[in-house]
Amino acid sequence: MSDSMKLSLEQKFTIRSFETEVQAMSHEQAQEFLVKLYEQMMIKDNMYQYFIRHQWGIDSPPSM
């Protein structure tokens, strides 16, 4: 893996902190959290797609 793809020390610390929070959750809380996290990931993907289409000028269908 290239250096640009590796996590920074700060990111590793954040992951460790997140791990501690997740361990304190109940099973139900963790399930709800995962569903919300997955939804946010999908929204982020949609935003990236929108920004790329907009930047490349392909964000609107051709007019007839």
ABEGO torsion letter per residue (X at the ends): XBAAABBBAAAAAAAAAAAAAAAABBAAAAAAAAAAAAAAAAAAAAAAAAAAAAAAGAABBBBX
